[in-house]
Amino acid sequence: MPRRIESFFSEADRDAIREATAAAERRTSGELVVYVAERCDPHPEVAWKAALIGGAVGALCAAAAIWRFGGWGAPDYAWMLIGLQLGLLVGWIASRFDNIARRLIDDEAVNSRVEGRAAEAFLEEQVFATRERTGVLIFVALFEHQVVILADQGINERVDDTAWVEVSDELALGIRRATPAPALIHAVERCADLLSEHGVAVDAANQLSNEPRFRRD
């Protein structure tokens, strides 16, 4: 069944993420915004794909049973219809489980939806609203097991995109291993390391809230 944010992050985890963000920002003028979405999209195709697969399997099982054992006194089409309906129901129920649902979504569609939602979050949280355009968004999509790191202009001029990809891949691995909180804290620290290494100077002003954002989209 769909997992809620609370099952991934305790109150202690949230406090630790906030403290890690504050500590990271004391080392650099970069403003880190942690944004965790339960899921980026309803992915409506999952339910009907699962139902169609289940219906097809159910109908095939009914046909095989009729061929092997006969119709048990009922018309063949009736058993086929029962098999189809049961398969549709089982498929729909199966689509409610995250591990199954993820396998029914096209990779390209997932990437597009996650990147689009991350861009929305960047604007929603006004990550661009810093004096020297030094905001960095760490966007986590829990259901999709994906991470997007978006940096503003003042950071992109100094840090290559490949560096963010390495951090996001490592964080995504932590999510898949069901250790999102430690992985997220480590990602915050790695972002601070990158900013410091590339000469993003220290600035005492805290321009964006250090509170991690959690959304049930």
C-alpha positions in Angstrom: 0.0 0.0 0.0 1.2 3.6 -0.5 3.6 4.6 2.2 3.1 8.0 4.0 5.9 10.4 4.6 5.6 9.7 8.4 6.8 6.2 7.7 10.0 7.5 6.2 10.8 10.4 8.5 10.3 10.7 12.2 10.2 14.0 14.1 13.8 13.3 15.1 14.7 12.8 11.5 13.1 16.1 10.6 15.0 17.9 13.3 18.3 16.3 12.2 17.7 17.4 8.6 16.9 21.0 9.7 20.1 21.1 11.8 22.2 19.6 9.0 20.9 22.3 6.7 21.7 25.1 9.1 25.2 23.7 9.7 25.8 23.4 6.0 24.7 27.0 5.4 27.1 28.3 8.1 29.9 27.1 5.8 28.8 28.9 2.7 26.4 31.5 1.3 24.5 28.8 -0.5 20.9 28.5 0.6 19.8 24.8 0.7 16.1 23.9 0.5 15.1 20.3 1.2 11.8 19.4 -0.4 10.3 15.9 0.0 7.2 14.9 -2.0 5.3 11.7 -1.3 4.7 11.3 -5.0 5.0 13.7 -8.0 2.0 12.6 -9.9 -1.1 10.3 -9.5 0.2 8.2 -12.4 -3.4 7.3 -13.5 -2.2 4.8 -16.1 -1.0 2.4 -13.4 -4.5 1.3 -12.4 -5.8 0.5 -15.8 -2.5 -1.1 -16.9 -2.6 -3.4 -13.9 -6.3 -4.1 -14.4 -5.8 -5.0 -18.1 -2.9 -7.3 -17.3 -4.9 -8.9 -14.5 -7.9 -9.3 -16.7 -5.9 -10.9 -19.5 -4.3 -13.4 -17.1 -7.6 -14.2 -15.5 -9.3 -14.8 -18.8 -6.3 -17.0 -19.9 -6.5 -19.0 -16.7 -10.2 -19.5 -17.2 -9.7 -20.7 -20.8 -7.0 -23.1 -19.7 -9.2 -24.5 -16.9 -12.1 -24.9 -19.3 -9.9 -26.7 -21.8 -8.5 -29.0 -19.1 -11.5 -29.7 -17.0 -14.5 -28.6 -18.9 -17.1 -26.0 -18.1 -18.5 -27.5 -14.9 -22.1 -27.2 -16.1 -21.9 -23.5 -17.0 -21.4 -22.0 -20.5 -17.8 -21.5 -21.4 -18.3 -17.7 -21.9 -19.6 -17.4 -18.3 -16.4 -18.9 -16.9 -14.4 -16.7 -19.2 -16.3 -13.6 -18.0 -15.8 -14.6 -14.3 -12.0 -15.1 -14.9 -11.8 -11.7 -16.7 -13.7 -9.9 -13.9 -11.6 -11.5 -11.1 -8.4 -10.7 -13.0 -9.5 -7.1 -13.4 -10.1 -6.8 -9.7 -6.9 -8.5 -8.6 -4.9 -6.3 -11.0 -6.5 -3.1 -9.7 -5.8 -4.2 -6.1 -2.2 -5.0 -7.0 -1.8 -1.5 -8.5 -2.2 -0.1 -5.0 1.1 -1.6 -3.9 4.1 0.8 -4.6 6.5 -1.9 -5.7 4.1 -3.1 -8.3 2.9 0.3 -9.4 6.4 1.6 -10.0 7.0 -1.2 -12.5 4.0 -0.1 -14.6 5.2 3.4 -15.2 7.3 4.2 -18.2 10.8 5.5 -17.2 10.6 8.5 -19.6 7.2 9.5 -18.1 8.5 9.2 -14.6 11.6 11.3 -15.4 9.5 14.0 -17.0 7.0 14.2 -14.2 9.7 14.3 -11.4 11.7 17.0 -13.2 8.5 19.0 -13.8 7.5 18.8 -10.2 11.0 19.7 -9.0 10.8 22.9 -11.2 7.5 23.7 -9.7 8.9 23.3 -6.2 11.8 25.6 -7.1 9.4 28.4 -7.9 6.9 27.5 -5.2 9.6 27.8 -2.5 11.2 30.8 -4.2 14.6 29.2 -4.2 15.6 32.0 -6.6 15.0 34.7 -4.0 18.5 35.1 -2.7 20.8 38.1 -3.0 23.4 36.4 -5.1 21.2 33.7 -6.7 22.8 31.0 -4.5 19.8 28.8 -3.8 19.9 25.0 -4.2 16.9 22.8 -4.1 17.2 19.1 -3.1 14.0 17.6 -4.4 13.1 14.0 -3.3 10.3 12.0 -4.8 9.7 9.1 -2.4 7.3 7.0 -4.5 9.3 7.4 -7.7 12.6 6.8 -5.9 14.1 9.8 -7.7 16.0 12.9 -6.7 16.5 16.2 -8.6 19.0 18.9 -7.4 18.4 22.3 -9.0 20.8 25.1 -8.4 20.3 28.8 -9.2 22.4 30.8 -11.6 25.0 31.9 -9.0 25.7 28.3 -8.2 25.5 26.9 -11.8 28.2 29.3 -12.9 30.6 27.5 -10.5 29.5 23.9 -10.0 29.2 21.5 -12.9 25.9 19.6 -13.3 27.7 16.3 -13.1 28.6 17.0 -9.5 24.9 17.3 -8.6 24.1 14.1 -10.5 26.5 12.2 -8.3 24.9 13.6 -5.1 21.4 12.9 -6.4 22.2 9.3 -7.5 23.7 8.6 -4.1 20.6 10.0 -2.3 18.3 8.0 -4.6 20.1 4.9 -3.7 19.5 5.6 0.0 15.8 6.0 -0.6 15.7 2.7 -2.4 17.5 1.1 0.5 14.8 2.5 2.9 17.3 4.8 4.6 16.1 8.2 3.4 16.9 10.3 6.4 20.6 9.5 6.8 21.0 9.6 3.0 19.3 13.1 2.9 21.5 14.4 5.7 24.6 13.1 3.9 23.4 14.8 0.6 23.0 18.1 2.4 26.6 17.8 3.7 27.9 16.9 0.3 26.1 19.9 -1.3 27.8 22.1 1.3 31.2 20.5 0.5 30.7 21.2 -3.2 29.8 24.9 -2.6 32.7 25.3 -0.3 35.1 23.7 -2.7 34.0 25.9 -5.6 34.5 29.1 -3.6 30.9 30.0 -2.7 31.8 32.4 0.2 30.4 32.3 3.7 27.4 34.6 4.4 25.9 34.8 7.9 22.5 35.8 6.6 19.9 33.0 6.5 17.7 34.0 3.5 15.6 30.9 3.2 14.0 28.7 5.9 16.0 25.7 7.0 12.9 23.7 7.7 12.5 20.7 5.4 9.4 20.8 3.3 7.2 17.7 3.2 4.3 17.5 0.7 1.6 14.9 0.1 1.1 15.7 -3.6 
